[in-house]
Amino acid sequence: MANGYAQAIVIGNLTNNIELTTTKSGKIVGKFTVAVNDYRGAVHFFDCEAWEQKAEVLEKYAKKGSELTIIGILEQQKWEKDGSKRSKVVISVRDFRFGKSAKDDTPVEEHEVLEQVDVDKPIDLSEIPFN
């Protein structure tokens, strides 16, 4: 059997604030759900998990209603409950981008990063490898 790879890109809004928990081995995991409106007006909900630093950054800056772009791997989780086998597919977050915040239409990263950017600094063209 060939190895496969299932990647997902989802753009939607957080349905709740991100919950951080710690595994038995001490790793931090953030669990959350993203709601996506499709072109027909239907809403789809996708369970996501972010680990370690990604989880901490998301928990700090993304709040219920915030827009996020999630890039991740589809993973099937399996478990047994009351003698029944169960499973679900979650998106394991590999990368993310902040969209509009829940409070206004300003992208989240502008609130945090704008003051750190030196827009008046000239660009050194010799540093561009394809020049």
N, CA, C and O atoms as a DFTB+ gen file, in Angstrom:
524 C
 N C O
     1  1       0.842      -1.169       0.000
     2  2       0.000       0.000       0.000
     3  2       0.894       1.241       0.000
     4  3       1.861       1.310       0.758
     5  1       0.575       2.208      -0.839
     6  2       1.354       3.442      -0.930
     7  2       1.030       4.370       0.231
     8  3      -0.097       4.399       0.725
     9  1       2.025       5.122       0.654
    10  2       1.789       6.123       1.687
    11  2       1.004       7.277       1.098
    12  3       1.249       7.687      -0.036
    13  1       0.069       7.797       1.859
    14  2      -0.746       8.903       1.393
    15  2      -0.573      10.127       2.265
    16  3       0.099      10.094       3.296
    17  1      -1.189      11.198       1.830
    18  2      -1.069      12.473       2.513
    19  2      -2.359      13.232       2.267
    20  3      -2.729      13.456       1.115
    21  1      -3.046      13.629       3.317
    22  2      -4.304      14.355       3.178
    23  2      -4.170      15.712       3.847
    24  3      -4.113      15.806       5.073
    25  1      -4.120      16.762       3.037
    26  2      -3.957      18.114       3.549
    27  2      -5.259      18.880       3.371
    28  3      -5.995      18.664       2.409
    29  1      -5.532      19.777       4.310
    30  2      -6.738      20.596       4.244
    31  2      -6.372      22.058       4.436
    32  3      -5.479      22.388       5.216
    33  1      -7.068      22.930       3.721
    34  2      -6.974      24.371       3.925
    35  2      -8.389      24.842       4.206
    36  3      -9.285      24.681       3.379
    37  1      -8.579      25.423       5.376
    38  2      -9.916      25.832       5.819
    39  2      -9.861      27.301       6.230
    40  3      -8.984      27.710       6.990
    41  1     -10.802      28.083       5.722
    42  2     -10.929      29.486       6.122
    43  2     -12.292      29.633       6.773
    44  3     -13.324      29.423       6.135
    45  1     -12.288      29.995       8.050
    46  2     -13.555      30.103       8.770
    47  2     -13.394      30.883      10.055
    48  3     -12.400      31.578      10.262
    49  1     -14.399      30.755      10.920
    50  2     -14.416      31.489      12.184
    51  2     -14.452      30.525      13.362
    52  3     -15.095      29.477      13.310
    53  1     -13.740      30.906      14.432
    54  2     -13.744      30.098      15.648
    55  2     -15.134      30.081      16.260
    56  3     -15.776      31.124      16.378
    57  1     -15.597      28.910      16.649
    58  2     -16.910      28.809      17.281
    59  2     -16.847      29.094      18.773
    60  3     -17.856      29.474      19.366
    61  1     -15.692      28.920      19.389
    62  2     -15.453      29.197      20.815
    63  2     -13.991      29.550      21.002
    64  3     -13.188      29.383      20.084
    65  1     -13.642      30.031      22.173
    66  2     -12.235      30.258      22.485
    67  2     -11.505      28.918      22.503
    68  3     -12.109      27.879      22.768
    69  1     -10.224      28.948      22.225
    70  2      -9.421      27.735      22.154
    71  2      -9.140      27.213      23.562
    72  3      -8.769      27.974      24.456
    73  1      -9.320      25.911      23.745
    74  2      -9.057      25.255      25.034
    75  2      -7.665      24.646      25.017
    76  3      -7.348      23.830      24.151
    77  1      -6.839      25.042      25.970
    78  2      -5.519      24.427      26.109
    79  2      -5.567      23.353      27.177
    80  3      -6.115      23.562      28.259
    81  1      -4.994      22.207      26.869
    82  2      -4.843      21.137      27.853
    83  2      -3.419      20.605      27.733
    84  3      -2.699      20.919      26.784
    85  1      -3.033      19.805      28.698
    86  2      -1.707      19.198      28.685
    87  2      -1.871      17.685      28.684
    88  3      -2.656      17.137      29.458
    89  1      -1.132      17.021      27.818
    90  2      -1.192      15.568      27.749
    91  2      -0.441      14.959      28.927
    92  3       0.250      15.666      29.661
    93  1      -0.577      13.655      29.103
    94  2       0.141      12.963      30.178
    95  2       1.648      13.106      30.037
    96  3       2.375      13.084      31.030
    97  1       2.115      13.252      28.802
    98  2       3.558      13.395      28.578
    99  2       4.022      14.849      28.685
   100  3       5.204      15.132      28.490
   101  1       3.107      15.774      28.993
   102  2       3.480      17.166      29.213
   103  2       3.394      18.077      28.003
   104  3       3.799      19.236      28.079
   105  1       2.878      17.583      26.892
   106  2       2.745      18.419      25.692
   107  2       1.446      19.211      25.747
   108  3       0.422      18.718      26.220
   109  1       1.503      20.458      25.252
   110  2       0.330      21.339      25.233
   111  2      -0.424      21.125      23.928
   112  3       0.173      21.092      22.851
   113  1      -1.733      20.980      24.033
   114  2      -2.583      20.849      22.858
   115  2      -3.750      21.825      22.985
   116  3      -4.362      21.956      24.045
   117  1      -4.038      22.500      21.886
   118  2      -5.177      23.407      21.827
   119  2      -6.220      22.824      20.903
   120  3      -5.932      22.495      19.752
   121  1      -7.440      22.695      21.415
   122  2      -8.522      22.125      20.617
   123  2      -9.545      23.212      20.336
   124  3      -9.882      24.013      21.209
   125  1     -10.038      23.225      19.089
   126  2     -11.019      24.231      18.700
   127  2     -11.772      23.776      17.457
   128  3     -11.385      22.820      16.785
   129  1     -12.852      24.483      17.173
   130  2     -13.671      24.194      16.003
   131  2     -13.780      25.442      15.146
   132  3     -13.965      26.548      15.655
   133  1     -13.664      25.249      13.840
   134  2     -13.805      26.340      12.886
   135  2     -15.080      26.100      12.081
   136  3     -15.305      25.006      11.563
   137  1     -15.915      27.143      11.985
   138  2     -17.137      27.086      11.186
   139  2     -16.860      27.727       9.829
   140  3     -16.288      28.813       9.747
   141  1     -17.276      27.036       8.764
   142  2     -17.044      27.505       7.402
   143  2     -18.378      27.583       6.675
   144  3     -19.135      26.614       6.641
   145  1     -18.656      28.740       6.096
   146  2     -19.852      28.910       5.262
   147  2     -19.469      28.598       3.822
   148  3     -18.523      29.184       3.295
   149  1     -20.189      27.684       3.181
   150  2     -19.864      27.374       1.791
   151  2     -20.683      28.257       0.835
   152  3     -21.493      29.077       1.268
   153  1     -20.459      28.076      -0.446
   154  2     -21.077      28.922      -1.461
   155  2     -22.597      28.757      -1.536
   156  3     -23.282      29.614      -2.095
   157  1     -23.131      27.662      -0.977
   158  2     -24.580      27.440      -0.985
   159  2     -25.251      27.986       0.258
   160  3     -26.477      27.961       0.366
   161  1     -24.458      28.478       1.197
   162  2     -25.006      29.000       2.442
   163  2     -25.030      27.991       3.578
   164  3     -25.484      28.311       4.677
   165  1     -24.549      26.776       3.331
   166  2     -24.487      25.763       4.383
   167  2     -23.274      26.031       5.272
   168  3     -22.269      26.576       4.815
   169  1     -23.376      25.647       6.534
   170  2     -22.274      25.817       7.486
   171  2     -21.696      24.441       7.803
   172  3     -22.430      23.490       8.070
   173  1     -20.371      24.356       7.769
   174  2     -19.666      23.119       8.086
   175  2     -18.739      23.397       9.267
   176  3     -18.166      24.481       9.377
   177  1     -18.597      22.409      10.146
   178  2     -17.776      22.561      11.343
   179  2     -16.610      21.578      11.285
   180  3     -16.794      20.388      11.025
   181  1     -15.400      22.099      11.532
   182  2     -14.200      21.282      11.466
   183  2     -13.462      21.347      12.800
   184  3     -13.091      22.427      13.260
   185  1     -13.252      20.178      13.419
   186  2     -12.488      20.093      14.655
   187  2     -11.006      20.180      14.320
   188  3     -10.535      19.542      13.378
   189  1     -10.274      20.974      15.099
   190  2      -8.846      21.189      14.855
   191  2      -8.068      21.003      16.142
   192  3      -8.596      21.179      17.240
   193  1      -6.789      20.641      15.986
   194  2      -5.860      20.536      17.106
   195  2      -4.552      21.207      16.720
   196  3      -4.003      20.959      15.646
   197  1      -4.058      22.065      17.616
   198  2      -2.746      22.685      17.444
   199  2      -1.890      22.269      18.640
   200  3      -2.398      22.097      19.749
   201  1      -0.609      22.112      18.407
   202  2       0.275      21.616      19.454
   203  2       1.333      22.644      19.831
   204  3       1.771      23.448      19.008
   205  1       1.735      22.595      21.111
   206  2       2.841      23.356      21.673
   207  2       2.729      24.855      21.378
   208  3       1.718      25.470      21.715
   209  1       3.742      25.448      20.759
   210  2       3.786      26.896      20.570
   211  2       2.639      27.396      19.694
   212  3       2.087      28.465      19.955
   213  1       2.277      26.645      18.668
   214  2       1.153      27.057      17.819
   215  2      -0.124      27.177      18.642
   216  3      -0.894      28.121      18.467
   217  1      -0.345      26.228      19.530
   218  2      -1.534      26.254      20.385
   219  2      -1.525      27.473      21.292
   220  3      -2.557      28.119      21.477
   221  1      -0.370      27.789      21.856
   222  2      -0.270      28.929      22.767
   223  2      -0.510      30.257      22.052
   224  3      -1.181      31.137      22.590
   225  1       0.032      30.408      20.845
   226  2      -0.174      31.639      20.078
   227  2      -1.643      31.778      19.684
   228  3      -2.220      32.859      19.809
   229  1      -2.238      30.706      19.216
   230  2      -3.657      30.757      18.846
   231  2      -4.533      31.091      20.048
   232  3      -5.452      31.902      19.945
   233  1      -4.248      30.468      21.181
   234  2      -5.055      30.730      22.372
   235  2      -4.940      32.180      22.823
   236  3      -5.907      32.763      23.312
   237  1      -3.761      32.753      22.657
   238  2      -3.521      34.128      23.104
   239  2      -4.202      35.159      22.197
   240  3      -4.763      36.135      22.694
   241  1      -4.159      34.959      20.883
   242  2      -4.611      36.000      19.956
   243  2      -5.945      35.743      19.270
   244  3      -6.601      36.696      18.849
   245  1      -6.367      34.492      19.144
   246  2      -7.619      34.187      18.445
   247  2      -8.726      33.946      19.458
   248  3      -8.568      33.144      20.379
   249  1      -9.823      34.623      19.293
   250  2     -10.960      34.489      20.203
   251  2     -12.200      34.071      19.413
   252  3     -12.212      34.106      18.183
   253  1     -13.225      33.681      20.133
   254  2     -14.478      33.264      19.517
   255  2     -14.902      34.289      18.466
   256  3     -14.962      35.488      18.742
   257  1     -15.194      33.803      17.259
   258  2     -15.609      34.661      16.161
   259  2     -14.475      35.113      15.264
   260  3     -14.722      35.588      14.156
   261  1     -13.221      34.974      15.722
   262  2     -12.073      35.392      14.912
   263  2     -11.981      34.557      13.647
   264  3     -12.284      33.364      13.647
   265  1     -11.558      35.203      12.572
   266  2     -11.352      34.496      11.312
   267  2      -9.950      33.898      11.289
   268  3      -8.977      34.562      11.645
   269  1      -9.856      32.644      10.868
   270  2      -8.574      31.946      10.766
   271  2      -8.492      31.192       9.452
   272  3      -9.488      30.673       8.950
   273  1      -7.295      31.141       8.909
   274  2      -6.996      30.212       7.829
   275  2      -6.130      29.124       8.448
   276  3      -5.070      29.396       9.012
   277  1      -6.597      27.902       8.333
   278  2      -5.907      26.754       8.905
   279  2      -5.385      25.878       7.775
   280  3      -6.125      25.525       6.857
   281  1      -4.115      25.534       7.851
   282  2      -3.516      24.585       6.919
   283  2      -3.051      23.416       7.767
   284  3      -2.264      23.585       8.699
   285  1      -3.541      22.236       7.439
   286  2      -3.191      21.111       8.289
   287  2      -3.358      19.770       7.611
   288  3      -3.727      19.667       6.442
   289  1      -3.076      18.772       8.378
   290  2      -3.146      17.386       7.927
   291  2      -4.416      16.757       8.495
   292  3      -4.723      16.938       9.673
   293  1      -5.144      16.031       7.676
   294  2      -6.326      15.312       8.146
   295  2      -5.874      14.036       8.848
   296  3      -5.140      13.222       8.288
   297  1      -6.329      13.884      10.084
   298  2      -5.973      12.701      10.861
   299  2      -7.229      12.061      11.417
   300  3      -8.106      12.746      11.943
   301  1      -7.312      10.750      11.300
   302  2      -8.452      10.031      11.845
   303  2      -8.109       9.539      13.242
   304  3      -7.158       8.781      13.434
   305  1      -8.899       9.984      14.214
   306  2      -8.716       9.538      15.598
   307  2      -9.711       8.422      15.870
   308  3     -10.880       8.516      15.494
   309  1      -9.247       7.373      16.518
   310  2     -10.097       6.218      16.818
   311  2     -10.060       5.952      18.311
   312  3      -9.017       6.099      18.948
   313  1     -11.201       5.558      18.870
   314  2     -11.289       5.187      20.278
   315  2     -12.498       4.286      20.471
   316  3     -13.326       4.115      19.576
   317  1     -12.572       3.723      21.655
   318  2     -13.695       2.847      21.979
   319  2     -14.429       3.419      23.187
   320  3     -13.802       3.818      24.168
   321  1     -15.756       3.459      23.113
   322  2     -16.573       3.963      24.213
   323  2     -17.778       3.048      24.389
   324  3     -18.519       2.780      23.442
   325  1     -17.956       2.583      25.601
   326  2     -19.062       1.678      25.928
   327  2     -19.131       0.481      24.974
   328  3     -20.215       0.051      24.579
   329  1     -17.960      -0.047      24.610
   330  2     -17.907      -1.216      23.737
   331  2     -18.085      -0.912      22.260
   332  3     -18.006      -1.821      21.434
   333  1     -18.323       0.344      21.909
   334  2     -18.490       0.727      20.500
   335  2     -17.240       1.419      19.994
   336  3     -16.654       2.263      20.672
   337  1     -16.843       1.039      18.778
   338  2     -15.702       1.702      18.151
   339  2     -16.179       3.015      17.541
   340  3     -17.208       3.068      16.868
   341  1     -15.419       4.063      17.787
   342  2     -15.765       5.384      17.278
   343  2     -14.556       5.988      16.596
   344  3     -13.417       5.591      16.840
   345  1     -14.831       6.967      15.728
   346  2     -13.737       7.681      15.077
   347  2     -14.237       9.036      14.592
   348  3     -15.436       9.253      14.419
   349  1     -13.291       9.934      14.378
   350  2     -13.592      11.227      13.775
   351  2     -12.329      11.732      13.104
   352  3     -11.220      11.327      13.454
   353  1     -12.503      12.609      12.147
   354  2     -11.380      13.210      11.451
   355  2     -11.171      14.610      12.010
   356  3     -12.116      15.393      12.102
   357  1      -9.939      14.925      12.382
   358  2      -9.587      16.261      12.865
   359  2      -8.488      16.828      11.972
   360  3      -7.757      16.094      11.308
   361  1      -8.395      18.146      11.976
   362  2      -7.318      18.810      11.252
   363  2      -6.202      19.095      12.248
   364  3      -6.388      19.845      13.206
   365  1      -5.045      18.493      12.014
   366  2      -3.870      18.751      12.841
   367  2      -3.157      19.958      12.226
   368  3      -2.622      19.873      11.121
   369  1      -3.154      21.076      12.946
   370  2      -2.678      22.355      12.413
   371  2      -1.172      22.317      12.168
   372  3      -0.392      22.034      13.078
   373  1      -0.778      22.600      10.946
   374  2       0.634      22.729      10.588
   375  2       1.012      24.199      10.427
   376  3       2.150      24.585      10.695
   377  1       0.048      25.024       9.986
   378  2       0.277      26.452       9.804
   379  2      -1.066      27.156       9.927
   380  3      -2.120      26.539       9.768
   381  1      -1.019      28.442      10.210
   382  2      -2.257      29.210      10.307
   383  2      -1.987      30.666       9.993
   384  3      -0.852      31.135      10.077
   385  1      -3.026      31.365       9.635
   386  2      -2.979      32.804       9.389
   387  2      -4.173      33.427      10.088
   388  3      -5.284      32.899      10.038
   389  1      -3.933      34.552      10.736
   390  2      -5.027      35.279      11.347
   391  2      -5.758      36.084      10.279
   392  3      -5.142      36.630       9.363
   393  1      -7.072      36.149      10.410
   394  2      -7.883      36.992       9.548
   395  2      -8.399      38.150      10.364
   396  3      -7.671      38.731      11.169
   397  1      -9.650      38.482      10.156
   398  2     -10.257      39.580      10.903
   399  2     -10.531      39.141      12.331
   400  3     -10.910      37.996      12.579
   401  1     -10.336      40.064      13.271
   402  2     -10.609      39.735      14.664
   403  2     -12.112      39.747      14.904
   404  3     -12.874      40.253      14.080
   405  1     -12.526      39.203      16.005
   406  2     -13.947      39.139      16.342
   407  2     -14.498      40.517      16.681
   408  3     -15.702      40.740      16.548
   409  1     -13.645      41.455      17.118
   410  2     -14.107      42.758      17.567
   411  2     -14.272      43.773      16.443
   412  3     -15.161      44.622      16.501
   413  1     -13.427      43.694      15.425
   414  2     -13.500      44.664      14.337
   415  2     -13.014      44.019      13.053
   416  3     -12.806      42.807      13.003
   417  1     -12.831      44.821      12.018
   418  2     -12.402      44.287      10.725
   419  2     -10.902      44.366      10.505
   420  3     -10.441      44.161       9.382
   421  1     -10.127      44.657      11.541
   422  2      -8.678      44.744      11.408
   423  2      -8.070      43.364      11.607
   424  3      -8.354      42.696      12.602
   425  1      -7.236      42.933      10.666
   426  2      -6.595      41.631      10.871
   427  2      -5.806      41.615      12.176
   428  3      -5.196      42.617      12.549
   429  1      -5.817      40.485      12.865
   430  2      -5.195      40.361      14.178
   431  2      -3.722      40.720      14.143
   432  3      -3.237      41.403      15.044
   433  1      -2.991      40.273      13.113
   434  2      -1.559      40.514      13.114
   435  2      -1.224      42.000      13.035
   436  3      -0.152      42.398      13.492
   437  1      -2.095      42.831      12.477
   438  2      -1.821      44.263      12.437
   439  2      -1.833      44.860      13.830
   440  3      -1.056      45.775      14.106
   441  1      -2.683      44.376      14.711
   442  2      -2.709      44.866      16.083
   443  2      -1.380      44.605      16.780
   444  3      -0.906      45.440      17.550
   445  1      -0.780      43.454      16.513
   446  2       0.390      43.017      17.256
   447  2       1.713      43.384      16.602
   448  3       2.698      43.602      17.306
   449  1       1.765      43.459      15.270
   450  2       3.029      43.530      14.575
   451  2       3.312      44.894      13.954
   452  3       4.474      45.220      13.711
   453  1       2.303      45.685      13.694
   454  2       2.467      46.910      12.936
   455  2       3.544      47.819      13.502
   456  3       4.327      48.392      12.744
   457  1       3.598      47.959      14.810
   458  2       4.582      48.856      15.405
   459  2       6.008      48.327      15.279
   460  3       6.950      49.086      15.507
   461  1       6.205      47.061      14.926
   462  2       7.533      46.482      14.810
   463  2       8.106      46.609      13.401
   464  3       9.292      46.353      13.193
   465  1       7.291      46.994      12.446
   466  2       7.711      47.041      11.056
   467  2       8.294      48.418      10.744
   468  3       7.655      49.441      10.993
   469  1       9.519      48.436      10.195
   470  2      10.153      49.688       9.804
   471  2       9.914      49.891       8.314
   472  3      10.694      49.412       7.490
   473  1       8.839      50.599       7.961
   474  2       8.459      50.759       6.560
   475  2       9.354      51.739       5.828
   476  3       9.347      51.761       4.597
   477  1      10.126      52.554       6.541
   478  2      10.990      53.532       5.897
   479  2      12.381      52.985       5.580
   480  3      13.183      53.659       4.933
   481  1      12.663      51.769       6.034
   482  2      13.975      51.171       5.798
   483  2      14.106      50.826       4.311
   484  3      13.236      50.152       3.759
   485  1      15.186      51.280       3.654
   486  2      15.354      50.965       2.229
   487  2      15.642      49.481       2.017
   488  3      16.205      48.814       2.886
   489  1      15.256      48.986       0.874
   490  2      15.474      47.586       0.530
   491  2      16.835      47.466      -0.154
   492  3      17.135      48.214      -1.084
   493  1      17.655      46.524       0.307
   494  2      18.951      46.256      -0.285
   495  2      18.770      45.215      -1.380
   496  3      18.600      44.030      -1.092
   497  1      18.806      45.657      -2.649
   498  2      18.548      44.760      -3.777
   499  2      19.599      43.667      -3.920
   500  3      19.328      42.640      -4.542
   501  1      20.794      43.860      -3.358
   502  2      21.834      42.830      -3.470
   503  2      21.481      41.586      -2.647
   504  3      22.057      40.520      -2.864
   505  1      20.543      41.712      -1.709
   506  2      20.130      40.573      -0.885
   507  2      19.097      39.694      -1.581
   508  3      18.784      38.609      -1.093
   509  1      18.567      40.141      -2.703
   510  2      17.555      39.385      -3.416
   511  2      18.273      38.386      -4.330
   512  3      19.020      38.799      -5.217
   513  1      18.061      37.077      -4.131
   514  2      18.855      36.073      -4.840
   515  2      18.599      35.992      -6.340
   516  3      19.458      35.486      -7.061
   517  1      17.484      36.455      -6.837
   518  2      17.162      36.316      -8.250
   519  2      17.340      37.634      -9.000
   520  3      16.782      37.802     -10.085
   521  1      18.100      38.560      -8.448
   522  2      18.316      39.871      -9.047
   523  2      19.242      39.772     -10.223
   524  3      19.542      40.782     -10.859
